[in-house]
Amino acid sequence: MAQYKKYDDSIKKMIIKSGNPNLFPELNIPRTTALYWIRSAKKRVRVGNLNFNKALEDKIERLEKELQEEKAKNLFVQELLANLTGVRDVYNLKQNREKIIDIIDKYRKWISLSALCRCMRIRSDKYYRFKVETKGCPKISFNKCKIMAPNQITFAEQKKVQEMVADPKLSHLSVKGLQYHGFRHENLYFGYDCWRKYAREFGRRPRKKRKRKRARLGIRASRPNEIWHIDVTYFRLREGRNAYVQVVMDNYSRKIINWKVSLKKGQAMTIKNLKGVIKESQPNFLMSDGGGENTGGQVRQLLVGKNITKMIARKDVIFSNSMVESFFSVLKNRFINKYQPITYGRLYKKVKRAVELFNNMPTSTLEGATPIEIYDENICQKKLKLELRVKREEWKYYRPKINKHCNSGKECG
């Protein structure tokens, strides 16, 4: 024990320096004692290395910053009270909203937006809404700002909608057609009701929805070239005569397979129309109304030996020939004014252009696909419908994040 006490200080320092409690086993130093020496020395070193002056300076700096922020908040509240008019419902006055936005933008250099909104007892989204309503957005071409809620379509989407509505090349499309065109070519993923709203605001009046009786489902083919429709309509020419337009339409794809414009309505026009397409492909069924130009002997003779079954609408079958009649409705309402006389040459050019646009027009019954794509079997309707639904759900998540930064000094989305 005397020897242990004699070398106590030097042994203790050596054990602390090495950090090994079993450094001198011959001295029988208790392990707990050696560990106590090592741990106590580490604590002293840790405490001794602290820079109290640095910590004190940091705390003083932090307190000064908090004091400046509180002073700025005090000045912010005083300026608000001095500029706002009215005691109740101060947020409902437009001039108050403008002053609130100006004052908040002024003090954002020293105070965070969340702290300023807490002083006003409003949420940050209300601040953005006030700023949109009062200041608008200088980065867009139209004056009135259209974003009033975070889940509305973005400025970039609104600008594309405005361009599409004003584009004369798309004037033949309905609002539903614009929706599918935007989905296919412009990356616009939102619903039909939203399209109707913005089309109306940007100058196009959507057609009024008519209350119709629930129609019976018409005849439907299961593949291209299974059922064809043929029918004829007329237009009044400028010289007083009638010109006749006859089309052959595929039931499955709604594609106009062939068409003719003639000054005479008869079997000769029908035979010329059918001869041009029967050589390339033949249907199983040919459906028409009971007109003599479709049911005459020459037409029946043309179909003999070709395995084409002739059907008369509402006589051989209960269905009408409404599918091809719907094309005539589109032709007269979107492409050619049926009440205005026209020359034969002008009519021919307009029908040719109408058929081309109709065959390449996205259709709601085809889930946004075009008749020519379905006829050539180049696209899957189910896949297209699923893609639109997935994209709409994705953009419901992205739009609030984009709209949140509107008028906050960042580029509008």
ChimeraX attribute file (.defattr): number of C-alpha atoms within 10 A of each C-alpha:
attribute: neighborCount
match mode: 1-to-1
recipient: residues
	/A:1	7
	/A:2	7
	/A:3	8
	/A:4	12
	/A:5	9
	/A:6	10
	/A:7	10
	/A:8	11
	/A:9	11
	/A:10	10
	/A:11	17
	/A:12	15
	/A:13	14
	/A:14	14
	/A:15	19
	/A:16	21
	/A:17	11
	/A:18	11
	/A:19	17
	/A:20	14
	/A:21	21
	/A:22	16
	/A:23	15
	/A:24	12
	/A:25	10
	/A:26	7
	/A:27	12
	/A:28	10
	/A:29	14
	/A:30	11
	/A:31	12
	/A:32	9
	/A:33	11
	/A:34	19
	/A:35	17
	/A:36	12
	/A:37	16
	/A:38	19
	/A:39	13
	/A:40	12
	/A:41	15
	/A:42	13
	/A:43	11
	/A:44	10
	/A:45	11
	/A:46	10
	/A:47	10
	/A:48	10
	/A:49	9
	/A:50	10
	/A:51	9
	/A:52	11
	/A:53	9
	/A:54	10
	/A:55	11
	/A:56	11
	/A:57	11
	/A:58	12
	/A:59	12
	/A:60	12
	/A:61	12
	/A:62	12
	/A:63	12
	/A:64	12
	/A:65	13
	/A:66	12
	/A:67	12
	/A:68	14
	/A:69	16
	/A:70	13
	/A:71	12
	/A:72	17
	/A:73	18
	/A:74	13
	/A:75	13
	/A:76	20
	/A:77	15
	/A:78	11
	/A:79	14
	/A:80	17
	/A:81	11
	/A:82	9
	/A:83	13
	/A:84	17
	/A:85	14
	/A:86	11
	/A:87	7
	/A:88	7
	/A:89	9
	/A:90	14
	/A:91	16
	/A:92	10
	/A:93	12
	/A:94	13
	/A:95	14
	/A:96	19
	/A:97	20
	/A:98	17
	/A:99	16
	/A:100	22
	/A:101	16
	/A:102	13
	/A:103	17
	/A:104	19
	/A:105	14
	/A:106	12
	/A:107	16
	/A:108	14
	/A:109	9
	/A:110	12
	/A:111	18
	/A:112	12
	/A:113	17
	/A:114	13
	/A:115	14
	/A:116	23
	/A:117	16
	/A:118	11
	/A:119	13
	/A:120	15
	/A:121	9
	/A:122	13
	/A:123	13
	/A:124	16
	/A:125	15
	/A:126	13
	/A:127	19
	/A:128	20
	/A:129	21
	/A:130	20
	/A:131	21
	/A:132	20
	/A:133	18
	/A:134	16
	/A:135	15
	/A:136	19
	/A:137	20
	/A:138	12
	/A:139	12
	/A:140	14
	/A:141	10
	/A:142	14
	/A:143	10
	/A:144	14
	/A:145	16
	/A:146	18
	/A:147	19
	/A:148	16
	/A:149	15
	/A:150	20
	/A:151	17
	/A:152	17
	/A:153	25
	/A:154	20
	/A:155	21
	/A:156	14
	/A:157	18
	/A:158	22
	/A:159	15
	/A:160	15
	/A:161	21
	/A:162	19
	/A:163	13
	/A:164	19
	/A:165	21
	/A:166	15
	/A:167	10
	/A:168	10
	/A:169	10
	/A:170	16
	/A:171	15
	/A:172	18
	/A:173	21
	/A:174	17
	/A:175	22
	/A:176	19
	/A:177	18
	/A:178	26
	/A:179	26
	/A:180	28
	/A:181	21
	/A:182	19
	/A:183	19
	/A:184	16
	/A:185	8
	/A:186	14
	/A:187	13
	/A:188	23
	/A:189	23
	/A:190	22
	/A:191	14
	/A:192	14
	/A:193	12
	/A:194	13
	/A:195	19
	/A:196	19
	/A:197	14
	/A:198	18
	/A:199	21
	/A:200	14
	/A:201	12
	/A:202	17
	/A:203	11
	/A:204	17
	/A:205	13
	/A:206	14
	/A:207	9
	/A:208	6
	/A:209	6
	/A:210	6
	/A:211	6
	/A:212	6
	/A:213	6
	/A:214	6
	/A:215	6
	/A:216	7
	/A:217	7
	/A:218	12
	/A:219	15
	/A:220	11
	/A:221	15
	/A:222	10
	/A:223	14
	/A:224	18
	/A:225	20
	/A:226	17
	/A:227	23
	/A:228	27
	/A:229	25
	/A:230	24
	/A:231	24
	/A:232	24
	/A:233	14
	/A:234	17
	/A:235	22
	/A:236	18
	/A:237	17
	/A:238	12
	/A:239	10
	/A:240	10
	/A:241	13
	/A:242	18
	/A:243	20
	/A:244	19
	/A:245	22
	/A:246	21
	/A:247	23
	/A:248	25
	/A:249	24
	/A:250	25
	/A:251	24
	/A:252	20
	/A:253	24
	/A:254	25
	/A:255	26
	/A:256	23
	/A:257	20
	/A:258	18
	/A:259	23
	/A:260	18
	/A:261	22
	/A:262	16
	/A:263	15
	/A:264	12
	/A:265	19
	/A:266	16
	/A:267	18
	/A:268	14
	/A:269	21
	/A:270	24
	/A:271	18
	/A:272	13
	/A:273	20
	/A:274	21
	/A:275	13
	/A:276	13
	/A:277	14
	/A:278	14
	/A:279	8
	/A:280	7
	/A:281	8
	/A:282	17
	/A:283	17
	/A:284	13
	/A:285	17
	/A:286	22
	/A:287	25
	/A:288	24
	/A:289	20
	/A:290	15
	/A:291	13
	/A:292	12
	/A:293	20
	/A:294	24
	/A:295	17
	/A:296	14
	/A:297	11
	/A:298	14
	/A:299	18
	/A:300	14
	/A:301	10
	/A:302	14
	/A:303	17
	/A:304	10
	/A:305	7
	/A:306	11
	/A:307	11
	/A:308	18
	/A:309	14
	/A:310	18
	/A:311	19
	/A:312	19
	/A:313	17
	/A:314	13
	/A:315	11
	/A:316	10
	/A:317	11
	/A:318	10
	/A:319	15
	/A:320	17
	/A:321	18
	/A:322	16
	/A:323	19
	/A:324	25
	/A:325	17
	/A:326	10
	/A:327	19
	/A:328	19
	/A:329	12
	/A:330	15
	/A:331	19
	/A:332	13
	/A:333	12
	/A:334	15
	/A:335	17
	/A:336	18
	/A:337	12
	/A:338	15
	/A:339	9
	/A:340	10
	/A:341	17
	/A:342	18
	/A:343	15
	/A:344	21
	/A:345	9
	/A:346	12
	/A:347	20
	/A:348	16
	/A:349	10
	/A:350	15
	/A:351	18
	/A:352	14
	/A:353	12
	/A:354	19
	/A:355	20
	/A:356	14
	/A:357	17
	/A:358	21
	/A:359	20
	/A:360	15
	/A:361	22
	/A:362	25
	/A:363	22
	/A:364	13
	/A:365	11
	/A:366	19
	/A:367	17
	/A:368	22
	/A:369	24
	/A:370	24
	/A:371	22
	/A:372	21
	/A:373	19
	/A:374	20
	/A:375	21
	/A:376	11
	/A:377	13
	/A:378	10
	/A:379	14
	/A:380	13
	/A:381	18
	/A:382	10
	/A:383	11
	/A:384	16
	/A:385	14
	/A:386	12
	/A:387	13
	/A:388	20
	/A:389	14
	/A:390	11
	/A:391	15
	/A:392	17
	/A:393	12
	/A:394	12
	/A:395	16
	/A:396	16
	/A:397	11
	/A:398	15
	/A:399	16
	/A:400	16
	/A:401	15
	/A:402	17
	/A:403	24
	/A:404	18
	/A:405	16
	/A:406	22
	/A:407	18
	/A:408	13
	/A:409	7
	/A:410	8
	/A:411	10
	/A:412	18
	/A:413	15
